[in-house]
């Protein structure tokens, strides 16, 4: 089993830019007919806005353009 150490000191809280990214993603996914859970759109928006990498098993995140994903 691999051990992954994450920097637990970094925190990112949503701000106006996060809201802008969220609304862009939400509308793009809705237009494309690829809705995903709203909570996951917030997670993706936060990762994009903070230039982070999302570690996930959920395949539906691959529908989001601009999201950097590390498939665990």
N, C-alpha and C positions, 0 to 999 in steps of 0.2 A: 504494500500500500504506500502511495506517495504521501508525503507530508508537505502541505503548502502553507507557507507563512505569509499572512496578509498584514499589511500595515493597518493596525486597528486604531491608530491615532487620527487618521484623516477622516473628516466628516464633511459631508456636502449637504447643504440644506437647499431646498428649492427656492428659486428667486424668479424675477420677472423673465429672465432668459430661459429658465427651465419651463415656465408656462408657455412661452412662445414656441419652444421646441415641441412640447406636448401637443399644443393645438395643431401644429403643422403635421405631426405624426398621426394624430387622431383623424384628421380630415383626409390625409393621403391613404391611410389604411381603409377608411370607410369608402372612399371613391374606388379603390382597387378591389373592394369586396373581400378584404382580408382582415376583418375585425379581430382583435385580440382583447383579452381582459384589460379594462381601464387601468387597474393597478400595475399591470405589466407595461403599459404605455408610459406611466409615470416613472417606472424604474428605468426604462430605455431613455426617456427624456433626460433624466438626471445623469445617466452614464454618458450620453452624447454631450450634454452641456458642460460636464466637468472633464471631458476628454478621457474618460475612463474606459476600462474594458469590463464587459459583463461576463461573469462566469456563470454558466447555466447549462441545464440539461434540456430546457424547453426549446423545442424546434421552432415554435411560432415566432421567436425573436428574429429568425433569419429573414422574415418578411420586412424588417425595418431597415431601410436604406440609411447608411451612415453610422450604424451601430457596430462597434467593434466587439466581437464575441469570442470568448475562449470556451469552446465546448468541453466541459468537464468530463 
